[in-house]
Amino acid sequence: MYIIRATYIPKDNMHFDKKYYLTHHIPLAKQLLSGRVNYVKMYAEFDTRVMMDENEVRSPGVFVLLVGSRTDVENFNAFRRSDDVKPLRDDIKNYTNCEPEWTVAEVVM
């Protein structure tokens, strides 16, 4: 399994509208990924903080996509490079002024 994350990088005067993200952006992602990328689970994490200093926010929001195979990762990357992702990119300004940083990692359970 693999986990794909978009970690929104904090900055001065940042904002992140969790309600909008959950009610509009995540459903849009599900709609646009349907039939393009097989995924096991999609969810969001909010207010990631440093354990030893909980006042230090590492990310106001993280998009998480759990996929079953390397092929699914490749399909997701193909989607991200296509014009089909444009509605998602255009929607970012509606919930945050932070930039997402994309990462992928193998998951071993």
N, C-alpha and C positions, 0 to 999 in steps of 0.2 A: 504494500500500500504506500501511497504518497500523500503528503499534505501540502497543499498550495495555499500560500497566505499573501494577502495584500495588507501590509502593515502601514497604517497612516502615520507619517512622521510628524511629531509635534513641532510647533513653532510658536513664536510670540504672537499673541492675539489670535490664537487658533480658536476655531469653533467646530463642533461636530454634532449634528442634529441626529441623535439616536433614533428618535421616533420616525423621522423621515426615512432614515436608512432602512429601518425594519419594515416600514409599511409601503415604501415605494422602490427603493433601490434593490433590496434583496429579491422581492417578487419579480422585478424586471430582469435581474440576473438569472433567476430560475427559468423565466420565459425564454430568454435568449439562448441559454445553454441547452434547453430541451431539444433532443434529437442531434445535438452536436457533440456533447461531452457527457459520458457516463460518469456519474459521481455517486458516492456512497452517502455523503452527508455534506450539507452546507449550513454554516452558522456564522454568527458574529460574536466577537469578544469586545468588551468595552473597558476603557480606563485601565490599561495594563500599567502596573506600577512596579517599581523596584521594591523587592521584599524588605530590604534593610532600611529603606527610606520611602515610605508610602506617599510622601509628598511629591516625589519625583515621578512624573508621568512619562512612560516610555512610548505610549501610543494611546490616542483617544479612541481608536477603533481598529479592529483587525477583521478582515474577511477571511474565512477559513473554508476550504474546499477539500474534502477527503476523497481521493480517487483510488481505484483498485489496481491500476497498472501504469507502467511507463507510457504505454500507448495513450492512455487517458490524459497524461501530462502533455504529451505531444499534441493531442487533439485540442486541449485547452490553449496551448501556445499558438496553434494555428488559428483558433477563434480570436485570441487577443491581437493577432497580426492582421486579421481581416477587417473589412469595413463593417461587418455585422456587430462589432463591439462599440461602434460609434454612439449609440444611444446610452450605453453605460458610461462612457467617457464624458459625454455631454452632461450627464446627470450629476457628476461629482460636485460641481459648483453649487448644487442645490442643497447639499448637506455638510460640506466641509471646505475649508481653504487649505487643508493639508494634502500633501502629495503621497500617493501610495508607493510603497516599495514592495516588489513582488519577489517571493522566495519559494523554493520547493525543497522538500526533504523526504527522504525515505522513512517510513514508519515501520518499526519492528515491535511486535507485541509478544 
